[in-house]
């Protein structure tokens, strides 16, 4: 047989048998793992008493408010510092 009689598809390797099953199996296993993680999370949340959850929520909200206030103050100080630097540079360039 010479080259002119061969079809390009003859040189292409075919995928091994069952490769699609392996992919389906991997997806199924990942879905199963995700379902188990979700169930464990629900069981964990269900095991925490409402009183504890409420106390934790209150503390976290209080800490977040303090953190927000601190960050806002820090941002304001940085902004004032930058505005002062801009004003100084504008005066410097105006004087030249």
VMD Tcl script that builds the backbone (N, CA, C; Angstrom):
set m [mol new atoms 288]
animate dup $m
set s [atomselect $m all]
$s set {name element resname resid chain x y z} {
  {N N UNK 1 A 0.843 -1.170 0.000}
  {CA C UNK 1 A 0.000 0.000 0.000}
  {C C UNK 1 A 0.893 1.239 0.000}
  {N N UNK 2 A 0.603 2.191 -0.850}
  {CA C UNK 2 A 1.409 3.403 -0.860}
  {C C UNK 2 A 0.682 4.526 -0.116}
  {N N UNK 3 A 1.362 5.646 0.073}
  {CA C UNK 3 A 0.855 6.759 0.876}
  {C C UNK 3 A -0.411 7.355 0.293}
  {N N UNK 4 A -0.525 7.390 -0.981}
  {CA C UNK 4 A -1.686 8.015 -1.605}
  {C C UNK 4 A -2.973 7.239 -1.350}
  {N N UNK 5 A -2.878 5.994 -0.913}
  {CA C UNK 5 A -4.060 5.201 -0.662}
  {C C UNK 5 A -4.527 5.258 0.787}
  {N N UNK 6 A -3.760 5.887 1.667}
  {CA C UNK 6 A -4.150 5.956 3.074}
  {C C UNK 6 A -4.972 7.214 3.341}
  {N N UNK 7 A -5.890 7.081 4.220}
  {CA C UNK 7 A -6.736 8.202 4.629}
  {C C UNK 7 A -6.150 8.814 5.900}
  {N N UNK 8 A -6.192 10.144 6.057}
  {CA C UNK 8 A -5.623 10.757 7.271}
  {C C UNK 8 A -6.220 10.212 8.560}
  {N N UNK 9 A -7.457 9.813 8.553}
  {CA C UNK 9 A -8.093 9.285 9.756}
  {C C UNK 9 A -7.484 7.968 10.189}
  {N N UNK 10 A -6.803 7.278 9.257}
  {CA C UNK 10 A -6.164 6.013 9.605}
  {C C UNK 10 A -5.019 6.224 10.585}
  {N N UNK 11 A -4.421 7.408 10.601}
  {CA C UNK 11 A -3.269 7.689 11.461}
  {C C UNK 11 A -3.686 8.196 12.841}
  {N N UNK 12 A -4.952 8.508 13.018}
  {CA C UNK 12 A -5.441 9.036 14.299}
  {C C UNK 12 A -5.679 7.884 15.255}
  {N N UNK 13 A -5.147 8.022 16.458}
  {CA C UNK 13 A -5.378 6.979 17.463}
  {C C UNK 13 A -6.761 7.170 18.071}
  {N N UNK 14 A -7.431 6.081 18.264}
  {CA C UNK 14 A -8.743 6.145 18.890}
  {C C UNK 14 A -8.581 6.109 20.399}
  {N N UNK 15 A -9.534 6.725 21.090}
  {CA C UNK 15 A -9.505 6.724 22.552}
  {C C UNK 15 A -9.707 5.299 23.052}
  {N N UNK 16 A -9.070 4.955 24.159}
  {CA C UNK 16 A -9.242 3.602 24.690}
  {C C UNK 16 A -10.693 3.352 25.090}
  {N N UNK 17 A -11.079 2.116 24.988}
  {CA C UNK 17 A -12.438 1.737 25.368}
  {C C UNK 17 A -12.674 2.060 26.843}
  {N N UNK 18 A -13.843 2.540 27.144}
  {CA C UNK 18 A -14.210 2.766 28.535}
  {C C UNK 18 A -13.732 4.093 29.109}
  {N N UNK 19 A -13.144 4.955 28.310}
  {CA C UNK 19 A -12.657 6.225 28.853}
  {C C UNK 19 A -13.808 7.104 29.307}
  {N N UNK 20 A -14.926 6.985 28.635}
  {CA C UNK 20 A -16.085 7.794 29.024}
  {C C UNK 20 A -16.632 7.310 30.362}
  {N N UNK 21 A -16.588 6.029 30.620}
  {CA C UNK 21 A -17.048 5.502 31.903}
  {C C UNK 21 A -16.177 6.018 33.036}
  {N N UNK 22 A -14.877 6.119 32.808}
  {CA C UNK 22 A -13.976 6.631 33.830}
  {C C UNK 22 A -14.323 8.074 34.173}
  {N N UNK 23 A -14.611 8.872 33.158}
  {CA C UNK 23 A -14.991 10.265 33.378}
  {C C UNK 23 A -16.310 10.348 34.138}
  {N N UNK 24 A -17.276 9.549 33.729}
  {CA C UNK 24 A -18.563 9.534 34.418}
  {C C UNK 24 A -18.385 9.103 35.872}
  {N N UNK 25 A -17.536 8.121 36.098}
  {CA C UNK 25 A -17.281 7.631 37.448}
  {C C UNK 25 A -16.644 8.714 38.297}
  {N N UNK 26 A -15.687 9.452 37.732}
  {CA C UNK 26 A -15.021 10.527 38.479}
  {C C UNK 26 A -16.023 11.616 38.839}
  {N N UNK 27 A -16.895 11.968 37.900}
  {CA C UNK 27 A -17.897 12.993 38.188}
  {C C UNK 27 A -18.859 12.508 39.265}
  {N N UNK 28 A -19.248 11.272 39.177}
  {CA C UNK 28 A -20.159 10.711 40.168}
  {C C UNK 28 A -19.501 10.713 41.545}
  {N N UNK 29 A -18.241 10.360 41.611}
  {CA C UNK 29 A -17.527 10.338 42.892}
  {C C UNK 29 A -17.428 11.757 43.459}
  {N N UNK 30 A -17.152 12.743 42.606}
  {CA C UNK 30 A -17.068 14.133 43.060}
  {C C UNK 30 A -18.429 14.613 43.558}
  {N N UNK 31 A -19.483 14.250 42.844}
  {CA C UNK 31 A -20.826 14.627 43.280}
  {C C UNK 31 A -21.157 13.973 44.620}
  {N N UNK 32 A -20.761 12.718 44.777}
  {CA C UNK 32 A -20.995 12.001 46.023}
  {C C UNK 32 A -20.241 12.681 47.174}
  {N N UNK 33 A -18.989 13.068 46.919}
  {CA C UNK 33 A -18.197 13.749 47.949}
  {C C UNK 33 A -18.828 15.080 48.328}
  {N N UNK 34 A -19.318 15.798 47.339}
  {CA C UNK 34 A -19.966 17.086 47.609}
  {C C UNK 34 A -21.228 16.889 48.441}
  {N N UNK 35 A -21.983 15.865 48.137}
  {CA C UNK 35 A -23.195 15.570 48.903}
  {C C UNK 35 A -22.852 15.220 50.342}
  {N N UNK 36 A -21.805 14.414 50.525}
  {CA C UNK 36 A -21.380 14.062 51.887}
  {C C UNK 36 A -20.934 15.291 52.669}
  {N N UNK 37 A -20.165 16.185 52.032}
  {CA C UNK 37 A -19.723 17.415 52.709}
  {C C UNK 37 A -20.918 18.262 53.123}
  {N N UNK 38 A -21.906 18.356 52.248}
  {CA C UNK 38 A -23.098 19.144 52.554}
  {C C UNK 38 A -23.876 18.531 53.721}
  {N N UNK 39 A -24.001 17.219 53.736}
  {CA C UNK 39 A -24.691 16.543 54.830}
  {C C UNK 39 A -23.958 16.739 56.149}
  {N N UNK 40 A -22.628 16.633 56.116}
  {CA C UNK 40 A -21.839 16.834 57.337}
  {C C UNK 40 A -22.011 18.250 57.858}
  {N N UNK 41 A -22.045 19.230 56.943}
  {CA C UNK 41 A -22.229 20.628 57.351}
  {C C UNK 41 A -23.595 20.813 57.999}
  {N N UNK 42 A -24.625 20.223 57.413}
  {CA C UNK 42 A -25.970 20.338 57.972}
  {C C UNK 42 A -26.042 19.672 59.343}
  {N N UNK 43 A -25.405 18.510 59.489}
  {CA C UNK 43 A -25.402 17.827 60.780}
  {C C UNK 43 A -24.672 18.654 61.823}
  {N N UNK 44 A -23.566 19.266 61.431}
  {CA C UNK 44 A -22.796 20.092 62.353}
  {C C UNK 44 A -23.619 21.299 62.794}
  {N N UNK 45 A -24.244 21.955 61.824}
  {CA C UNK 45 A -25.063 23.125 62.160}
  {C C UNK 45 A -26.240 22.735 63.040}
  {N N UNK 46 A -26.793 21.549 62.786}
  {CA C UNK 46 A -27.919 21.085 63.589}
  {C C UNK 46 A -27.507 20.716 65.006}
  {N N UNK 47 A -26.237 20.356 65.186}
  {CA C UNK 47 A -25.751 19.950 66.506}
  {C C UNK 47 A -25.461 21.145 67.410}
  {N N UNK 48 A -25.294 22.337 66.830}
  {CA C UNK 48 A -24.997 23.533 67.619}
  {C C UNK 48 A -26.314 24.096 68.157}
  {N N UNK 49 A -26.428 24.241 69.473}
  {CA C UNK 49 A -27.660 24.795 70.043}
  {C C UNK 49 A -27.905 26.226 69.567}
  {N N UNK 50 A -29.174 26.602 69.472}
  {CA C UNK 50 A -29.541 27.939 69.013}
  {C C UNK 50 A -28.946 29.031 69.903}
  {N N UNK 51 A -28.880 28.770 71.208}
  {CA C UNK 51 A -28.343 29.783 72.123}
  {C C UNK 51 A -26.883 30.078 71.804}
  {N N UNK 52 A -26.120 29.024 71.534}
  {CA C UNK 52 A -24.704 29.199 71.205}
  {C C UNK 52 A -24.579 29.946 69.887}
  {N N UNK 53 A -25.369 29.562 68.920}
  {CA C UNK 53 A -25.345 30.215 67.610}
  {C C UNK 53 A -25.676 31.702 67.763}
  {N N UNK 54 A -26.671 32.018 68.579}
  {CA C UNK 54 A -27.055 33.416 68.795}
  {C C UNK 54 A -25.937 34.201 69.482}
  {N N UNK 55 A -25.285 33.581 70.463}
  {CA C UNK 55 A -24.183 34.254 71.162}
  {C C UNK 55 A -23.014 34.507 70.207}
  {N N UNK 56 A -22.675 33.521 69.421}
  {CA C UNK 56 A -21.574 33.669 68.471}
  {C C UNK 56 A -21.909 34.750 67.448}
  {N N UNK 57 A -23.131 34.749 66.958}
  {CA C UNK 57 A -23.556 35.752 65.989}
  {C C UNK 57 A -23.443 37.154 66.583}
  {N N UNK 58 A -23.881 37.330 67.832}
  {CA C UNK 58 A -23.810 38.637 68.476}
  {C C UNK 58 A -22.363 39.107 68.633}
  {N N UNK 59 A -21.489 38.210 69.051}
  {CA C UNK 59 A -20.079 38.571 69.230}
  {C C UNK 59 A -19.430 38.916 67.886}
  {N N UNK 60 A -19.717 38.123 66.880}
  {CA C UNK 60 A -19.139 38.372 65.559}
  {C C UNK 60 A -19.633 39.710 65.008}
  {N N UNK 61 A -20.907 39.999 65.166}
  {CA C UNK 61 A -21.449 41.274 64.684}
  {C C UNK 61 A -20.798 42.447 65.402}
  {N N UNK 62 A -20.590 42.307 66.716}
  {CA C UNK 62 A -19.950 43.365 67.488}
  {C C UNK 62 A -18.506 43.574 67.016}
  {N N UNK 63 A -17.775 42.478 66.821}
  {CA C UNK 63 A -16.387 42.565 66.362}
  {C C UNK 63 A -16.312 43.169 64.960}
  {N N UNK 64 A -17.245 42.795 64.097}
  {CA C UNK 64 A -17.264 43.362 62.753}
  {C C UNK 64 A -17.521 44.863 62.786}
  {N N UNK 65 A -18.405 45.309 63.678}
  {CA C UNK 65 A -18.673 46.739 63.805}
  {C C UNK 65 A -17.425 47.479 64.267}
  {N N UNK 66 A -16.708 46.906 65.244}
  {CA C UNK 66 A -15.471 47.532 65.717}
  {C C UNK 66 A -14.416 47.565 64.608}
  {N N UNK 67 A -14.292 46.481 63.883}
  {CA C UNK 67 A -13.335 46.412 62.792}
  {C C UNK 67 A -13.684 47.419 61.701}
  {N N UNK 68 A -14.961 47.525 61.373}
  {CA C UNK 68 A -15.407 48.482 60.355}
  {C C UNK 68 A -15.059 49.903 60.787}
  {N N UNK 69 A -15.332 50.218 62.056}
  {CA C UNK 69 A -15.037 51.558 62.570}
  {C C UNK 69 A -13.538 51.833 62.498}
  {N N UNK 70 A -12.734 50.876 62.893}
  {CA C UNK 70 A -11.281 51.018 62.861}
  {C C UNK 70 A -10.778 51.218 61.434}
  {N N UNK 71 A -11.301 50.447 60.523}
  {CA C UNK 71 A -10.874 50.556 59.132}
  {C C UNK 71 A -11.305 51.886 58.521}
  {N N UNK 72 A -12.507 52.334 58.857}
  {CA C UNK 72 A -12.978 53.625 58.354}
  {C C UNK 72 A -12.104 54.757 58.871}
  {N N UNK 73 A -11.720 54.699 60.142}
  {CA C UNK 73 A -10.848 55.726 60.713}
  {C C UNK 73 A -9.482 55.698 60.040}
  {N N UNK 74 A -8.954 54.508 59.817}
  {CA C UNK 74 A -7.657 54.375 59.150}
  {C C UNK 74 A -7.739 54.910 57.718}
  {N N UNK 75 A -8.815 54.604 57.020}
  {CA C UNK 75 A -8.995 55.086 55.656}
  {C C UNK 75 A -9.079 56.602 55.635}
  {N N UNK 76 A -9.821 57.159 56.583}
  {CA C UNK 76 A -9.974 58.619 56.661}
  {C C UNK 76 A -8.619 59.286 56.903}
  {N N UNK 77 A -7.806 58.718 57.797}
  {CA C UNK 77 A -6.482 59.278 58.081}
  {C C UNK 77 A -5.596 59.203 56.838}
  {N N UNK 78 A -5.628 58.098 56.144}
  {CA C UNK 78 A -4.829 57.956 54.923}
  {C C UNK 78 A -5.285 58.947 53.856}
  {N N UNK 79 A -6.593 59.127 53.760}
  {CA C UNK 79 A -7.129 60.042 52.772}
  {C C UNK 79 A -6.697 61.477 53.081}
  {N N UNK 80 A -6.760 61.866 54.353}
  {CA C UNK 80 A -6.335 63.208 54.733}
  {C C UNK 80 A -4.845 63.412 54.457}
  {N N UNK 81 A -4.051 62.395 54.729}
  {CA C UNK 81 A -2.611 62.468 54.471}
  {C C UNK 81 A -2.333 62.639 52.985}
  {N N UNK 82 A -3.036 61.893 52.165}
  {CA C UNK 82 A -2.842 62.006 50.718}
  {C C UNK 82 A -3.319 63.355 50.190}
  {N N UNK 83 A -4.420 63.855 50.722}
  {CA C UNK 83 A -4.905 65.175 50.297}
  {C C UNK 83 A -3.901 66.260 50.663}
  {N N UNK 84 A -3.273 66.124 51.827}
  {CA C UNK 84 A -2.252 67.089 52.238}
  {C C UNK 84 A -1.049 67.026 51.299}
  {N N UNK 85 A -0.646 65.823 50.916}
  {CA C UNK 85 A 0.475 65.677 49.986}
  {C C UNK 85 A 0.137 66.274 48.617}
  {N N UNK 86 A -1.080 66.069 48.169}
  {CA C UNK 86 A -1.518 66.635 46.885}
  {C C UNK 86 A -1.487 68.154 46.943}
  {N N UNK 87 A -2.003 68.694 48.035}
  {CA C UNK 87 A -2.011 70.163 48.190}
  {C C UNK 87 A -0.588 70.702 48.205}
  {N N UNK 88 A 0.331 70.028 48.882}
  {CA C UNK 88 A 1.726 70.468 48.931}
  {C C UNK 88 A 2.352 70.412 47.539}
  {N N UNK 89 A 2.072 69.376 46.790}
  {CA C UNK 89 A 2.602 69.270 45.437}
  {C C UNK 89 A 2.015 70.338 44.507}
  {N N UNK 90 A 0.746 70.631 44.675}
  {CA C UNK 90 A 0.113 71.681 43.856}
  {C C UNK 90 A 0.744 73.032 44.168}
  {N N UNK 91 A 1.011 73.318 45.449}
  {CA C UNK 91 A 1.660 74.575 45.817}
  {C C UNK 91 A 3.068 74.641 45.237}
  {N N UNK 92 A 3.760 73.518 45.296}
  {CA C UNK 92 A 5.135 73.453 44.777}
  {C C UNK 92 A 5.169 73.694 43.275}
  {N N UNK 93 A 4.245 73.080 42.549}
  {CA C UNK 93 A 4.221 73.260 41.093}
  {C C UNK 93 A 3.723 74.646 40.707}
  {N N UNK 94 A 2.850 75.237 41.500}
  {CA C UNK 94 A 2.363 76.578 41.228}
  {C C UNK 94 A 3.457 77.608 41.453}
  {N N UNK 95 A 4.341 77.334 42.402}
  {CA C UNK 95 A 5.425 78.265 42.720}
  {C C UNK 95 A 6.501 78.225 41.648}
  {N N UNK 96 A 6.595 77.171 40.895}
  {CA C UNK 96 A 7.649 77.062 39.869}
  {C C UNK 96 A 7.283 77.733 38.635}
}
mol reanalyze $m
mol bondsrecalc $m
mol representation Tube
mol addrep $m
